[in-house]
Amino acid sequence: MSDVPAGWRRWLWFLRSRKVQTACVTVVLAMLADHGIVAGEDFVAAIIAVGTAVILGIAVEDHGAKSSTPGGT
């Protein structure tokens, strides 16, 4: 078997990242709020701010997991 993804997995490999998933959801929600839902600019800004905070939290969590020592400190 080959480890090279085929078909749609070949084009959507980047969606395995939690950061990319969060960014995509943030953009889609902001676009829907801007065009579909009757909402002000504050609501769109809040969606973007929450998405950014979640991405930052994931990045900090990933960094902590990579930099932790096996000894427990």
Long-range contacts (C-beta under 8 A, 24 or more apart in sequence): 18-58, 19-55, 19-58, 19-59, 22-51, 22-54, 22-55, 22-58, 23-51, 23-55, 25-51, 26-50, 26-51, 26-52, 26-54, 26-55, 27-51
